[in-house]
């Protein structure tokens, strides 16, 4: 089975988050000025969420992890995810969904 492209994973996650009540998510578009920013920024039930999306087996770069760490320290829900199942796990762990 072919590994899905990151863009496809991002679209699937966006569709899932935006289908939830009281949720909105958007893709962060990359440029030289946004290097290291997470792929998806969202608000889920009033909480800020920053998600770095990777293909299976891949991890966040040190720059991306520092970005996530800063937001987590400020109280946001953050994570590196590889698909909707991990997003659901993260949201459940933080009591954003039941």
Secondary structure, DSSP 8 states (H G I E B T S, - for coil): -----HHHHHHHHHHHHHHSTTEEEEE----TTSTT--SEEEEETTEEEEEEE--TT----HHHHHHHHHHHHTT-EEEEESSHHHHHHHHHHTTS--
